[in-house]
């Protein structure tokens, strides 16, 4: 592990992704060439560095190549390909089919099976944080939290389309089941449009009722689209139930094998 000055002397910046990072963190994010490899360099990445070190490696997460906890920077594997928001239907109408949805599901299940038993919630599982080259990979772990973490109250913010009602409400505490909702919204984003949850009410009961009403409308469009892809009934039902913004309506186990909806 070298110092930040040492690293800057031996790395070559290829692209600057700082503008796509969280502005409030004032973090620098670069695609770089480092020791002959294409990598990602990030500053203010202590949390992600510690998390990747503790996890020990997964084929669906980038590998650590170098880091300095004292200075806060991290160099990790660059995930090849492009992010899923570049594969939405109106940009690439031929990318998504039944087999690609199944591949996304298998990737997601493997990722959840790896993280959720450790009581970790991804919290920011969405299309722009997933790359696809020769396989799907999840590359942004800045917001992965312990399942006992209480989220910030975000109802009425008119943002966060990939976050469930309970994670926006912040009570009860964060749950790994929140990530199921994000999975279904990635599919909605890919096949239809950016998820159309309004999140316009800060009052919990108004917000709850609005989310229920919007689910009734949006799930019909998603169901029609999934049916046209010729997914099985259990696969389709599982995705539709994961799409429910209210936890009690979602599956309790991430497994669509022989899944039967209770709704």
N, C-alpha and C positions, 0 to 999 in steps of 0.2 A: 504494500500500500504506500503510494507516494503522497506528496502534498498536492494541493490544487495547482500550484505553480508548475510542479513537475508534469502533471497530467496535461496542462495546456500546452506544454512544450512538445509533447509527443503525440497529441491527438490532432486530427484534421477535421474541422467542422464542415460537414457536407450540407446540412439543412438546419434551419433554426425553427423549432416548433414551440418556442416560448409563448407566442401569442395564443396558442391553443391550450396552454396550461391554465390553472386557476390563477387569475390575476392577483387575487388577494394574497397569495403566497409569495409573489414576486420570485417565482422559481424559473431558472433557465433550463430549457430542455433542447438538446441538440441531437441530431443524427450525425454520428462521427465515424471516422476511420481510426481504429486504435489497434496497434500491433497486427496490422494486416486484416483485421476483421471489421465488419460494419456493426456498430454498437449504438446504444442510446446513453447519453450522458445527462444526468439530472442533478441539480442542486437542491438543497433543502429536502433531502430524500431519506432522512434518518429512519422514519417510521417504515417506509417501504423496504429499506435495507435490512432492518431488524426482522421484518416479517419474512422476507425471502430467505434470510439465513436460518430462521427457525423452522421454516417449512421443509427445507432440505431438497427441494427440487421437484418439478412436475413437468411432463412433456408439454403441458398447456400453459405454462408460465415461463417467462424469460429467466435465463440463468444469470447469476451475478458473476461479473468478470473482474471488477475492482471496486473499491469503496474506501471512504474515510469517514468514520462516524463523527470524529471531532469536527471536521470541516463540513460534513453533511452531504457530500457528493457521492454519487453512485454511477457506475458504468455497468450496464447490463446488456444482455443479448438483444439485438434488434429483431423484432418479429417481422418476418418477411411478408410480402403481399401488401394489401391495402385494407383500410378499415371497412366494416360492414355498412356504414352509412354511404359508402360509394357503390354498394351493390343493391340499393333500393330499386324497386321494380321500374320506376320511371327513368332510372339511369341505365339499368341493365335488366331488361325484361326477361332475359333467358337464363339468368343465374339461378333463381329459386324454383325448385320443383320438389316433389315428395322426397326424393333421396337426399337433397340438400337440407331439407328440414330435419330429416332423420339424422344426418351428420351433425347438424347444429345441436340436436337433442343429445346425442351421444357425447359430444364435447362438453355440453353443459352438465350432464349427469356426472361425467368423470371429474369435472372441476368442483361441482357441489360435493361429490363423495369424498373429495380430497380435503376441502375446506370446512364443510359443515360439521363433520365429527369433531373438529377442533374448536367448535363454537365460534366460527368466524363468519361474518356476514359481509358480502361484497359491497353492498350499499350503493355502488355506482356501476352496476352491471347494465351496460347499454351498448348500442351499436358502435359508437365512435371509440369505444375502449376495447373492441375485439378486432383482431386482424385476421385476414384470410389469405394464405398463400398456397402452400401445399396442404395446410390444415388450419383449423381455427386455433387462435391463441388469445389469451387474455393478458393484457400488458400493463394495465394501470391499477396498482394496488395502493394508491395514496389514501383511499377512503375505506379500506377494509377495516372492520372493527370487531371487537368482541361482542358476542350476542347479548351480553348484559348491558351494553352501552345504550344510553337514552339519547335518541336523536333530537336534534333541534326542532322546535315547533315550526312547521312550514305550511300548515293549512292556510289557504287564502293567498299564497305567494304567486299563484298563476304560473308556476314553474314545476320542474321535476316530474316530467311525464312518465318516467320509468320507476317511480317510487310509489308504493302502496299507501292506502289511506292510513293504516296504523303507523307506518314509518314517518309519514308526514305529521301525524297527530302526536307522535312521540310517546304515547301511552297505549298499550303496554310497552315494555322495553323491546329493543330490536330483536328480531327473530330471523332465523335462517330461512323461514318460509317467505319472508319479504322478497328474497331473490327469485322465487318461483314467478311472482308477478312480473319482475323485470324480464325474465326469460320470454314470457308470452308477449310482452310489449316489444321486444326485439323482433319477434315474428310479425307483429302488427306493423311495425315501422318498416320492415323489409317488404311486406306484401301489399300494404295499403297506403299508409301515409304516416307522418309523425303522429304518435299517439295523441288523441284528441281530448284528453282529460283536461277540464277547465281549471280545477283547483282554485275556484274563485271565492270560496267562503271560508273565513277563518273560524266561524262558529262550528263546533264539532258536529252537531245534529244536522245543520244545513249542509255541511260538507258531506256527511255520510249519505244523506238522501240524494244529493246531487251525483255522487259517485255511483250509487245504485242505479239511478235513472240513466246515466251515461253508459254504464255497463250493459244495460238492457238493449240500448241502441247499437253500441259499437260491437258488441259480441255477435250480433246478427250478421254484420258485414264480414267480420272475421270468419265466422262459421261458413258463410257462403264461399268465401275464397278458399278456405281449407278443404271444403267438400269438393271443389273443382280441381284440387290438386290430387284427388284420389288417395288421400290418407285414410287409414283405417278408422273405424268408429271410435276405438279406444284412444288412438293417437289424437284425433280431433277433439274428443271430449276432454281429454287431459289438458290440452292447450287452452281450450275455452275456459275451463275451470281455473287454470293458473292465471288467466287474464282477469279474474275477478279481483277488484281492488280491495274487497273485504276479506280478511283472513279466513273467516269461518266458511266461506264458499270455495276456498282453494284446496287442492289435494294436501294431505298431511305428509305424504312420502313422494319424493321425486322419482316416480317410476310409472311409465305409461303402459307397461306390459299388462294386458288384460284389464286395463283400467275401466271402471264403471263409475259414471258420475252419480253423485247423490243429490244433485240439484234438479 
